[in-house]
Amino acid sequence: MIGDALMDTLGGALGLGAGSAALPPPRAKVSRGGAAPAAGGFGAELVALVTGPSQPDPLTAALIGAEVTLLPAPGLSCCRLRFLPRTDFPSLAAGDVLKLQLGAGDDPPTVFSGPIALLGGASGVLELVLGSTATPLARLRRNAGYENQGFADLLKLWAGEAQLSAGDIDTGPKFAFLAIDAQCSLWEWMSRLGAAAGVQVWTDADGHLQAHAARGQPVASWAWGRDLLALEADLHDPAITPFAPGVTGRANSGAWSDGEKPAPGTGGGGGAVGGAAGGAGPGGIAGAAAALLGGAPGGGKAAGRVRISVPGCPALDIASPFRLENCPGGRGDGDWVAVAVEHRLAPGQGFITRATGVPA
């Protein structure tokens, strides 16, 4: 299987011997959507006695590369597959639903399923692009108003219009009245409502709609020098207080410029603003600026984002929590939540997962 050859290459690059338990060989399977899993145990042995040893699936046997990009709304996830077809390769057409499984073992986890959106290729290589099950929502636009509807109610209503099955959706806020217009698609409106509810909106590996906060223990923990292949940390240091125009000598004299004058009722001069003198407290101008930068003056966890590359982790999805340890200078240590994920299986590289995370 392709995973064996790819794993040999990756293992050599990482200095791992054959059969190392630290990095199990990856497996890849492609099947038509909704296919039942293969029988295992005694059932598989009985089938083998009657029909002989099972033959590799033509789709899986012809697979030479896969790339999965997972994005929350308003982005659309997709999957690119590359095949070297043989004589037994089945005929495929736009709209056919395929499922990709990646990971370890004989029945690896599903990482993407969706309809074929594009077919093409050259030099004997066939390339397919699987589209997101949320694509119909990205095409639907309307002008409408809703009264006394909750976040989950609206998402399930719109998902039903696109025949998209709903998964785990947080209750979220309730809207006394909500008006939407056709300038945005329903998928974009889902993203906007998700921002109001403080959650990401996405479709999972099985094509179900998800909209919930990160929960549970980290799906994985990676350490620098052990299994973290690459790290880019773009962090904001909470020890650095953003410049606050309110902390000036002119505050006491009332000589405010148009850009610095506080709004009525927020205080000014040397008075207390948000519980701190001169507007420098967490509730003042400095606090607001720090909030925009993702940090809080005077302490707290560094905010920002990290970008990582790790050995293939099929469990990593949008809103999945993960942990980093022993990062250089501690920049990146701690718990994070994935907001973009890429799974890639390629010759010479093996199965690699890349992700972008924000503070948990």
N, C-alpha and C positions, 0 to 999 in steps of 0.2 A: 504494500500500500504506500501511497505517496508519503504518508507521515513518517515511515521508517527511514526513507532516504533523507528527508528534510531534517529529521532528528539527528541522524548521524552527522550531518554537516554542522548543525547548531551545537551538538555536544562537543565536536572537535574544537569549535571556536571558543567554547567556554571552558575547555580543558576537562571535560567530564568523560569518564570511561563508558564503554557500552554497558547498558543495563543499570546505570546509576539511578538510585531511587530518588535523588534530589530533583530530577527533571524527567518525569515519565515521557515516553515517546508520544507525540501527538497523533490523533486519529482524525480523519475528516470523512464525513459522509454527506452525500447529496441524494435526496429522494423527493418524490412528488409529495406535495403538501397533503397532510392528513393520513399518510401511510402509517399503518400499525407497526410498532416495533417488532423486530425479529424475535422469534421464540428462543428462549434460553433454557439451560439446564436439561432436564429429562426430555422436555418437549423438543428441543433442538436435536437431541440424540435420536429420538424416535423418527423425526422427519428425515434425518440423514440416513437412517436404515432403510427407509422406504424409497427416497428419491435420490440418495447419494449425497455427497458433500455439497454444501451450498456454493454457488458461484458468486463472485463479486458482482455487485450491482454495476451496470454499464456506466451510469452517471458518476458513481464514486471512482470507478477504475480509470475513467478518462480525466478526472479532475487534476489539474496541474497548478492551480493557484486560486486563492480566495481573499477577498478584502471586504470587510464589513465596517460600515461607518454608522454609528449610532448617535443621533442628535435629538434633543428635545424640541418641541414646537417653539417657534414656527418653522424650524428646520425639518427636513424629511430624511429619515434613515434610508440607507440603501445597501446593496450587496453586489459586488462584482465577482463573477465566477469565470475561470478560464479552463477550457477543456481541450484535450487532444483526442477528438472522436475516433472511435474504432468502428468496425463494420456493424457491431451490435448496438451502436449508440442510438437511443430512441429519438424520434422526431419531437421537436419542441416548437411551440408557437407562443406569440405574445399573449399574455393572460394566464398561461399555465402557472400554477403555484408550485414553487420549489422550497425545500427546507434544507438548510445547511447546519450540520452538527460539527463541532470542533471540541477537542479536548482529549482526555486520556480514556483508555478502556475501549471495549468493543461497542459500547453504545454511548458515545459522548453527548454532552448537553447540546441542545439546540441553541444557536446564537442568532439565527435569522430565518424568517419565512416570509415569503411575499410573492406577488405575481411577476412574471417576466415583463419588463417594460421595454427592453431593448435587446436586439440580437445582432451580432455582427462578427467580424473576425477577418483574418488574413493569414496566408502561409500555412493553412491547415489547422490553425488555432481558432476555436469558437469562443467568443466572449458573450456573456449574458449579464445584464443588469437587472436585479430584482428590485422592484419598487416597494415603498412603504404601503402598508394597509391603510395609512392615513391619507394617502394621495387623494381619494375622493373628497375628503373634507377640505383639502387645499384648493379644490375647484368650486366648492359651493359658496355662494355669496347671496346675501339677502338683506333687506331692510325689515327689521322687526323690533317689537318691544315685548318685554316680559315683566310680569308683576309677581312679587313674592316668590321668587324662585331661588333655590340654593345653588351653590357652585356645582355640587355633584349632580343635581337634577338637570342643569343645563348641559353639562358635558355628556351625560347619558342620553339626553334628548337628541343632541346633535350627532352623537356617535350612531344612534339608531337610524338617523336619516341617511347615513353613509354605509349602513349595514356593517358597522365596526363594533365588535363585541367589547364590552366594558370589563375591565379587570378591577384592580384595587384603586378606588378613588376616594380621597379624603372628603369629609363633609364640607369643609370650607365655609366661607361666609354666605349669608343670605342677602339677596338684593331686593329691596323694596320695589325698585323699578330699574330695568336695564334696557337701554336702546342700543341696537347694533345697526351698522350700515354696510352697504355692499362695497365700500372701499377696501375692506379687509375680508379675507376668506374666513370660514368658520374655524379652520385650523389656527389662523392668526388670533381669532377671538378667544379660542381656548388658551392660547399662550398668554394673552392679556389677563384673562381671568385667573390663570395659574399664578401669574405674578402678584395679583391681588390677594390670592390665598396663600402665597409664600411657598408654592410647590412647582416642580417641573411637570410638564405634560408630555408624554411620549408613548410610543408603542413598543411592547416588549418583544422578546424573541419569538413568541407565538403569534404576534400580530394583534394582541389585545391592548386596548387603551389603558394607560396607567397615569395616575395623577396623585401622588402621595409624597409625603416627606420621607427623607432617609430614616430608616429605623433598623434596630437590631445591631448585632456585633459586626465589626468590619468583615467583609467577605475574604480579605486577605491582608497580610502584613508583609511589607518588603523592607529590606535594610540595605543601606549603601555598603558596597563591598561584599554583599552576600548574594542577592538576587535582584537588586535594582539595577537595570541595565543602563538607564539614562535618566537624568533629572534636570529639570529647569524650574527654578523657583522664582516667581515674581511676587515678592512680598512687600507689605507696607509695615514699617517698624512702628509699633504703638508708642515707643519711647520718644518719637519725634512729634512734637505738637505743631500742627499746621499754623501758618501765619494767620493771625486774627486781627483785622483792622480795629476791632473794638478796644484792644489793649494799646492805646496811644495816649500821649500827654494831652491831646486835645479833648479827650473824653471828659475831663473834669471842667474844662472851660466851655463846653457846649459847642465848640467850633467843628461841627461835623460837615464833611463834604456830602454831596448827594449820594455817592456810592457807599459811604460809611454810616450814614445816619440810620439808627435802629428804627424798626417799625414801632408805631405807637403802642404803648403798653408793654414793650419788652424791656423797658428800663433804658438807661443811658448814663452818661457821665460816669461817676464813680459808684453808682448804685449797683445792687446785686442783680445779676442776670442769670436765671436758671440756677440760683444758689451759689454763684461764685462772682467775685468782684470783677468789674470791667468786662464782662461777657466772655471770660476765658474758661468758664466752667463747662462741664459736659453738656449743659443745656444752652450755652451761648453760641457765638459765631464759630469759635474754635471747635466746639463739639459738633456743630453741623458740618463743618469742613472735614473733620475727622471721620464722621459717619459716611460722607461721600467717598472718602478714600478707603473705607473699609476698616478703619481702626478707631480706637477710642483713646483720647489723650490721657496720659497718666497711668497706663498699664493695660493689661488684657492681652489676648493672643494676637500675634501678628496675622494680618489678613492679606488677601491677595489670591493667588492661584499657583498651582504646580502642574507641570506636565511631565509625565513619566513614561518610560518604556520598561516592560517587565516580561518575563516568560509568559506564554499564553495563559490567560485567565478567563475562561468562558463565563464565569459567574459575575464578572464585572459588567454592569449595565448602568443606564442613567439612574441617578439617585442612589447608587450603591456606595456604602461607606467603605473606606479603606484606610490603612495606617502605614505611615512611613517612619523608619527608625534609623538612627546613626547617620543622618545626613550631614554633609560637611558643614561645620559650624552650627549645626542644629537647624539650618535653614531648610525647612520642609518637614521636620519631625512633627508628629501628631496625627490627628484624625482628619480625614478629608472626605468629600462627597463628589462622586464623578458627575460631571456635566457634559462630557463628550467622551466617547469611547471608540477605538478602532481595533478590530481584530484582523490580523493579517497572517496568511499562510502562504509562503513563497519559497521557491527553490533557493537554496543557499542561505536561508534565514530561519526556516522552521516556523513555528507558531509564536508570534509576538503580539502583545497587547499594548497599545498606547492609550493614555487617558489624560484628560484635563480635570483637575479637582479644585474645589473651593473649600474653605474651612467648614468643618462639620458643626 
